[in-house]
Amino acid sequence: MRLPVFAAPMFLVSGPELVVAACEAGIAGAFPTPNCRTSQELDEWMTTITQQLDRARATAKGPIGPWVANLITHSTNTRFGDDLELVRRHQPPIVITALGSPKPALQVVHDYGGLVFADVVNLNLARKAAAAGVDGLACISAGAGGHTGHLSAFAFISAVREFFDGWIVVGGGIADGAGVAGAIAAGADFVYMGTRFLPSLESRAVQQYKQMVVDCGPDDLVVSAAITGTAASWLAPSLQACGMDPRMLDSAAARNYDTRGGDAYKRWRDLWACGQGLQVIRAIEPVATIVQRLEEEYVRASTRFRALAGEAT
């Protein structure tokens, strides 16, 4: 990989265009399987991604990153079995499980040589996933967009490294190359970035959503479980536009991640999630431009760190 970065899976935002663009830019590109309304559509998406990346590898002068499927393993997802069968058929190099145990996916993915990472938001879930035999943990920390965690990224990495020696992806408010360098220095292997790629040209977010990310800052976010039943970080102006008072979101909705239904789409279509890294986003740009800037920032930060380390010795 060109950079240790995953373009994180974003509900209703990540599609084949964003996944392929991320991989072609040299980072990992991910999407949640519930972004496809049917198994047939998911089959088409996976076919498109694999075919386009095969063509890209034939002419690429640099690394092509791996594509990643994000599976919802919660018991309410009645389409899980169909999605897992398509994973077996199309063989994404990495599968990230979320909102449930990774166990149902492990055998299928390991049988074809893929890696399973578990999306976790606290240490209890991280320990359970590690005990289940996952290859990696996606540690969702405070500041993440969408379903978010409460631990700082540095505290999360440090605590997980005490009992887990597999791959660690950390996400939560990291939106520039300096943040990537800091996370790697702290012990992570990769960084999850969702918000940074949300306003990319290849993103499926509507134009108003992208512009709101560009225009807003961290003070425009509110964390609440009232929408999906799980704590998530929302753009307050989008809640207000739907007639909701961000100060009055006290009750939690029932958890439901059934991808055969339309409720989840209605909840997320006009209520827009975002992470704390939006402050550094200044424009709607192609993924390739974003990755180029991230690389320049990462190199500068790494050079600075090495210089400081040299001075200390």
C-alpha positions as CSV (number, residue, x, y, z in Angstrom):
1,M,0.0,0.0,0.0
2,R,1.1,3.5,-0.7
3,L,-0.1,4.7,2.7
4,P,-1.4,2.8,5.7
5,V,-4.9,4.1,5.2
6,F,-8.4,2.6,4.7
7,A,-11.1,4.6,3.1
8,A,-13.6,3.5,5.7
9,P,-17.0,2.0,4.8
10,M,-19.7,4.6,5.0
11,F,-23.4,3.8,4.8
12,L,-25.1,5.1,1.6
13,V,-21.8,6.9,0.8
14,S,-19.2,4.3,-0.2
15,G,-19.9,2.7,-3.6
16,P,-17.8,0.9,-6.3
17,E,-16.5,4.3,-7.6
18,L,-15.0,5.3,-4.2
19,V,-13.7,1.8,-3.5
20,V,-11.9,1.6,-6.9
21,A,-10.6,5.1,-6.7
22,A,-9.1,4.5,-3.2
23,C,-7.5,1.2,-4.3
24,E,-6.1,2.8,-7.5
25,A,-4.6,5.6,-5.3
26,G,-2.8,3.0,-3.3
27,I,-4.9,2.7,-0.1
28,A,-7.6,0.2,0.9
29,G,-11.1,0.9,-0.3
30,A,-14.1,-0.4,1.7
31,F,-17.9,-0.4,1.5
32,P,-20.7,-1.7,3.7
33,T,-22.6,-4.5,2.0
34,P,-26.0,-3.0,3.1
35,N,-25.3,-0.1,0.7
36,C,-26.7,-2.6,-1.9
37,R,-30.4,-3.0,-1.6
38,T,-30.4,-6.6,-2.8
39,S,-28.0,-9.5,-3.1
40,Q,-28.2,-9.2,-6.9
41,E,-26.9,-5.6,-6.6
42,L,-24.2,-6.7,-4.3
43,D,-23.1,-9.3,-6.7
44,E,-22.9,-6.6,-9.4
45,W,-20.9,-4.3,-7.2
46,M,-18.4,-6.9,-6.3
47,T,-18.0,-8.0,-9.9
48,T,-17.5,-4.4,-11.0
49,I,-14.8,-3.8,-8.3
50,T,-12.9,-6.9,-9.0
51,Q,-12.9,-6.4,-12.8
52,Q,-11.9,-2.8,-12.6
53,L,-9.1,-3.5,-10.2
54,D,-7.8,-6.4,-12.4
55,R,-7.6,-4.0,-15.3
56,A,-5.9,-1.4,-13.1
57,R,-3.2,-3.8,-12.0
58,A,-2.4,-4.6,-15.6
59,T,-1.2,-1.1,-16.2
60,A,-0.4,0.3,-12.7
61,K,2.9,1.9,-12.0
62,G,2.3,2.0,-8.3
63,P,0.6,-0.2,-5.7
64,I,-3.1,-1.1,-5.9
65,G,-4.6,-1.3,-2.5
66,P,-6.9,-4.1,-1.4
67,W,-10.7,-3.8,-1.5
68,V,-12.7,-4.5,1.6
69,A,-16.2,-5.7,2.3
70,N,-17.9,-4.6,5.5
71,L,-20.4,-7.2,6.8
72,I,-23.1,-6.4,9.4
73,T,-23.2,-9.6,11.5
74,H,-25.9,-8.4,14.0
75,S,-28.8,-10.9,14.3
76,T,-31.3,-8.5,12.9
77,N,-29.5,-8.5,9.5
78,T,-31.6,-11.2,7.8
79,R,-29.5,-10.9,4.6
80,F,-26.3,-11.9,6.2
81,G,-26.2,-15.4,4.8
82,D,-26.7,-14.2,1.2
83,D,-24.0,-11.5,1.6
84,L,-21.6,-14.0,3.1
85,E,-22.1,-16.4,0.2
86,L,-21.1,-13.5,-2.2
87,V,-18.1,-12.9,-0.1
88,R,-17.1,-16.5,-0.5
89,R,-17.6,-16.2,-4.3
90,H,-15.8,-12.9,-4.9
91,Q,-13.1,-13.2,-2.2
92,P,-12.4,-9.7,-1.0
93,P,-8.9,-9.7,0.5
94,I,-10.2,-8.2,3.8
95,V,-13.6,-8.5,5.4
96,I,-14.6,-6.2,8.3
97,T,-17.4,-7.4,10.5
98,A,-19.5,-4.9,12.4
99,L,-22.3,-4.6,15.0
100,G,-22.0,-8.3,15.9
101,S,-19.7,-11.3,16.4
102,P,-17.1,-12.0,13.7
103,K,-17.4,-15.7,14.2
104,P,-19.9,-16.4,11.4
105,A,-17.6,-15.0,8.8
106,L,-14.2,-16.4,10.0
107,Q,-14.3,-19.9,8.4
108,V,-15.6,-18.7,5.0
109,V,-13.0,-15.9,4.7
110,H,-10.1,-17.9,6.1
111,D,-10.9,-20.8,3.7
112,Y,-10.0,-18.6,0.7
113,G,-7.1,-16.9,2.4
114,G,-8.7,-13.6,3.3
115,L,-8.3,-11.6,6.5
116,V,-11.1,-10.9,9.0
117,F,-11.0,-7.6,10.9
118,A,-13.7,-6.9,13.6
119,D,-15.1,-3.4,14.0
120,V,-15.0,-2.7,17.8
121,V,-15.9,0.3,19.9
122,N,-14.7,-0.7,23.3
123,L,-12.2,-3.1,25.0
124,N,-14.8,-5.7,25.9
125,L,-15.7,-6.2,22.3
126,A,-12.0,-6.1,21.3
127,R,-11.2,-8.9,23.7
128,K,-14.1,-11.0,22.5
129,A,-13.1,-10.5,18.8
130,A,-9.5,-11.3,19.6
131,A,-10.5,-14.5,21.4
132,A,-12.7,-15.5,18.4
133,G,-9.6,-15.5,16.2
134,V,-9.8,-12.4,14.1
135,D,-6.7,-11.3,12.1
136,G,-7.3,-7.6,12.9
137,L,-9.3,-5.1,14.9
138,A,-10.8,-1.9,13.6
139,C,-10.8,0.2,16.7
140,I,-13.4,2.9,16.4
141,S,-12.5,5.7,18.7
142,A,-14.0,8.9,19.9
143,G,-14.4,11.4,17.1
144,A,-15.4,8.8,14.5
145,G,-18.3,9.6,12.2
146,G,-21.4,7.4,12.1
147,H,-21.4,4.8,14.8
148,T,-18.7,6.0,17.1
149,G,-16.6,5.0,20.1
150,H,-15.8,6.8,23.4
151,L,-12.1,6.0,23.9
152,S,-9.3,8.2,22.5
153,A,-7.4,6.6,19.7
154,F,-4.2,6.6,21.6
155,A,-5.7,5.0,24.7
156,F,-7.5,2.4,22.6
157,I,-4.3,1.4,20.7
158,S,-2.3,1.2,23.9
159,A,-4.8,-1.0,25.7
160,V,-5.4,-3.3,22.8
161,R,-1.7,-3.9,22.3
162,E,-1.5,-5.4,25.8
163,F,-3.5,-8.5,24.6
164,F,-3.5,-8.5,20.8
165,D,-0.6,-8.8,18.4
166,G,-2.6,-8.8,15.2
167,W,-3.4,-6.0,12.8
168,I,-4.8,-2.8,14.3
169,V,-6.8,-0.2,12.3
170,V,-7.7,2.9,14.3
171,G,-10.3,5.5,13.4
172,G,-11.7,8.5,15.0
173,G,-11.1,12.2,14.0
174,I,-8.0,11.4,12.0
175,A,-8.2,13.4,8.8
176,D,-4.6,14.4,7.7
177,G,-1.3,12.7,7.2
178,A,0.1,14.0,10.5
179,G,-2.7,12.1,12.2
180,V,-1.8,9.0,10.3
181,A,1.8,9.2,11.3
182,G,0.8,9.8,14.9
183,A,-1.4,6.7,15.0
184,I,1.3,4.5,13.4
185,A,3.9,5.8,15.9
186,A,1.4,4.9,18.7
187,G,1.3,1.3,17.6
188,A,-1.5,1.1,15.0
189,D,-0.9,-0.6,11.6
190,F,-3.5,1.4,9.6
191,V,-5.8,4.3,10.0
192,Y,-9.5,4.3,9.2
193,M,-10.6,7.5,7.4
194,G,-14.3,8.0,6.5
195,T,-15.1,11.7,6.9
196,R,-12.0,12.7,4.9
197,F,-13.3,10.8,1.8
198,L,-17.0,11.7,2.3
199,P,-16.8,14.8,0.2
200,S,-14.7,13.2,-2.5
201,L,-16.0,13.4,-6.1
202,E,-16.3,9.6,-6.1
203,S,-18.4,9.5,-3.0
204,R,-22.1,8.8,-3.4
205,A,-23.1,11.4,-0.8
206,V,-25.5,14.0,-2.3
207,Q,-24.0,17.4,-3.1
208,Q,-25.6,19.2,-0.1
209,Y,-24.1,16.6,2.2
210,K,-20.6,17.1,0.8
211,Q,-20.9,20.8,1.0
212,M,-22.1,20.7,4.6
213,V,-19.0,18.7,5.5
214,V,-16.9,21.4,3.9
215,D,-18.7,24.2,5.6
216,C,-19.0,22.7,9.1
217,G,-16.6,22.1,12.0
218,P,-16.4,19.8,15.0
219,D,-18.7,22.1,17.0
220,D,-21.5,21.3,14.5
221,L,-21.6,17.6,15.5
222,V,-23.8,15.9,18.0
223,V,-23.5,12.3,19.3
224,S,-26.7,10.4,19.9
225,A,-28.2,6.9,19.9
226,A,-31.7,8.3,19.2
227,I,-31.5,7.6,15.4
228,T,-30.3,4.0,15.1
229,G,-30.1,2.7,18.7
230,T,-26.3,2.9,18.7
231,A,-24.3,6.1,19.5
232,A,-23.5,7.9,16.3
233,S,-22.0,11.3,15.4
234,W,-24.4,13.5,13.3
235,L,-24.2,16.9,11.6
236,A,-26.5,19.0,13.7
237,P,-27.6,21.2,10.7
238,S,-28.9,18.0,9.0
239,L,-31.0,17.1,12.0
240,Q,-32.4,20.6,12.2
241,A,-33.2,20.5,8.5
242,C,-35.4,17.5,9.2
243,G,-37.2,19.3,12.0
244,M,-35.2,17.7,14.9
245,D,-33.8,19.6,17.8
246,P,-30.2,18.3,18.4
247,R,-30.6,19.3,22.1
248,M,-33.6,17.0,22.6
249,L,-32.3,13.7,21.4
250,D,-32.6,11.8,24.7
251,S,-34.1,8.4,23.9
252,A,-32.4,5.6,22.0
253,A,-34.1,3.9,19.1
254,A,-34.4,0.1,18.9
255,R,-31.4,-1.5,17.3
256,N,-32.2,-2.8,13.9
257,Y,-29.7,-3.5,11.1
258,D,-32.0,-5.5,8.7
259,T,-30.7,-4.7,5.3
260,R,-33.9,-6.0,3.6
261,G,-35.9,-3.2,5.1
262,G,-36.1,0.4,4.2
263,D,-36.1,2.0,7.6
264,A,-32.3,2.3,7.9
265,Y,-32.1,4.0,4.5
266,K,-34.8,6.5,5.6
267,R,-32.9,7.3,8.8
268,W,-29.6,7.9,7.1
269,R,-30.7,9.4,3.8
270,D,-31.4,12.9,5.2
271,L,-29.8,12.6,8.6
272,W,-26.1,12.9,7.9
273,A,-23.2,11.4,9.9
274,C,-19.8,12.9,10.1
275,G,-16.6,12.7,12.2
276,Q,-14.5,15.3,14.0
277,G,-11.9,15.4,11.3
278,L,-14.0,17.6,9.1
279,Q,-12.2,20.8,10.2
280,V,-9.3,20.2,7.8
281,I,-11.6,19.6,4.8
282,R,-11.7,22.6,2.5
283,A,-13.1,21.4,-0.8
284,I,-14.8,18.6,-2.7
285,E,-11.9,16.8,-4.5
286,P,-11.0,13.6,-6.3
287,V,-9.8,10.7,-4.1
288,A,-6.4,10.8,-6.0
289,T,-5.9,14.4,-4.9
290,I,-6.8,13.7,-1.3
291,V,-4.4,10.7,-1.1
292,Q,-1.6,12.8,-2.7
293,R,-2.0,15.4,0.0
294,L,-2.2,12.8,2.8
295,E,1.0,11.3,1.5
296,E,2.8,14.7,1.5
297,E,1.5,15.4,5.1
298,Y,2.5,12.0,6.2
299,V,6.1,12.4,4.9
300,R,6.4,15.8,6.5
301,A,5.2,14.5,9.8
302,S,7.4,11.5,9.7
303,T,10.5,13.6,8.8
304,R,9.7,15.9,11.7
305,F,9.4,13.0,14.1
306,R,12.7,11.5,13.0
307,A,14.4,14.8,13.4
308,L,13.0,15.2,16.9
309,A,14.0,11.7,17.8
310,G,17.5,12.4,16.6
311,E,17.7,15.5,18.7
312,A,16.5,13.6,21.8
313,T,19.4,11.1,21.4
